[in-house]
Amino acid sequence: MNLVHGLAECAYWVLPNARRSGVAPRAVATVTAWALDEAGFHRLEIAHSVNNEASCRVATKSGFVLEGTLRSARLQRDGRHDTHLHARVRGDA
């Protein structure tokens, strides 16, 4: 979080037995509404490996716009990954 700039990153993890149930998009939508409408944030971001199609679906279903790809931006166990960056800003529909 950067309170001066009104920026925060959203992250989520869903246990295998709860995946594909819609819990992640519902949780992200709830936190997003609170962060943008009540807590005073202006921008929220979700970043995930381009190989993580499930996270891409969660971000999109939660109203986060894909803004682009950050090349070699995240180090994971199997090496560096390109990263999709999604965002919502106050006033997005």
C-alpha positions as CSV (number, residue, x, y, z in Angstrom):
1,M,0.0,0.0,0.0
2,N,1.0,3.5,-0.7
3,L,-1.3,5.8,1.3
4,V,0.2,9.0,-0.1
5,H,-0.7,8.0,-3.6
6,G,-3.9,6.0,-2.7
7,L,-2.5,2.9,-4.3
8,A,-2.7,-0.7,-3.1
9,E,-2.1,-4.2,-4.6
10,C,-4.7,-7.0,-4.2
11,A,-3.7,-10.6,-3.7
12,Y,-5.6,-13.8,-3.2
13,W,-5.1,-17.5,-2.8
14,V,-7.8,-20.1,-2.9
15,L,-7.4,-23.6,-1.5
16,P,-7.9,-26.4,-4.2
17,N,-11.2,-27.6,-2.8
18,A,-12.7,-24.1,-3.1
19,R,-11.4,-23.2,-6.6
20,R,-13.9,-22.6,-9.4
21,S,-16.6,-21.8,-6.9
22,G,-16.5,-18.0,-7.5
23,V,-15.2,-17.3,-4.0
24,A,-12.2,-15.3,-5.2
25,P,-14.1,-12.9,-7.5
26,R,-16.7,-12.3,-4.8
27,A,-13.9,-11.6,-2.2
28,V,-12.0,-9.3,-4.5
29,A,-15.2,-7.4,-5.5
30,T,-16.0,-6.9,-1.8
31,V,-12.5,-5.7,-0.8
32,T,-12.4,-3.5,-3.9
33,A,-15.7,-1.8,-3.1
34,W,-14.5,-1.1,0.4
35,A,-11.0,0.1,-0.6
36,L,-12.3,2.5,-3.4
37,D,-15.6,3.6,-1.8
38,E,-14.8,3.7,1.9
39,A,-11.1,3.5,2.6
40,G,-10.2,6.3,0.2
41,F,-7.9,4.4,-2.2
42,H,-7.8,5.7,-5.8
43,R,-6.2,2.7,-7.5
44,L,-6.0,-1.0,-6.9
45,E,-3.7,-3.4,-8.8
46,I,-3.5,-7.1,-9.3
47,A,-0.3,-8.6,-10.7
48,H,0.0,-12.3,-11.7
49,S,2.2,-14.5,-13.8
50,V,1.1,-14.6,-17.4
51,N,0.9,-18.4,-17.0
52,N,-1.7,-18.1,-14.2
53,E,-4.9,-18.2,-16.3
54,A,-7.1,-18.6,-13.2
55,S,-5.8,-15.4,-11.6
56,C,-6.4,-13.6,-14.9
57,R,-10.0,-14.8,-14.9
58,V,-10.5,-13.6,-11.3
59,A,-9.0,-10.2,-12.1
60,T,-11.2,-9.8,-15.2
61,K,-14.4,-11.0,-13.4
62,S,-13.7,-8.5,-10.6
63,G,-13.6,-5.6,-13.1
64,F,-9.9,-5.1,-13.2
65,V,-8.7,-4.0,-16.6
66,L,-5.6,-5.6,-18.1
67,E,-3.2,-2.8,-18.6
68,G,-0.2,-4.7,-19.9
69,T,2.6,-7.1,-19.4
70,L,5.6,-6.5,-17.2
71,R,8.5,-8.4,-18.7
72,S,10.5,-10.7,-16.3
73,A,9.0,-8.9,-13.3
74,R,8.4,-11.6,-10.8
75,L,10.9,-14.2,-9.4
76,Q,9.2,-17.5,-8.6
77,R,10.5,-20.9,-7.7
78,D,11.0,-21.9,-11.3
79,G,12.6,-18.6,-12.4
80,R,11.5,-15.2,-13.6
81,H,8.0,-14.7,-15.1
82,D,6.4,-12.1,-17.2
83,T,3.5,-10.5,-15.2
84,H,0.1,-9.2,-16.2
85,L,-0.9,-6.0,-14.5
86,H,-4.6,-5.3,-14.0
87,A,-6.0,-2.3,-12.3
88,R,-9.2,-0.6,-11.1
89,V,-9.5,3.0,-10.3
90,R,-12.1,5.0,-8.4
91,G,-14.9,5.7,-10.9
92,D,-14.6,2.6,-13.0
93,A,-17.9,1.0,-13.6
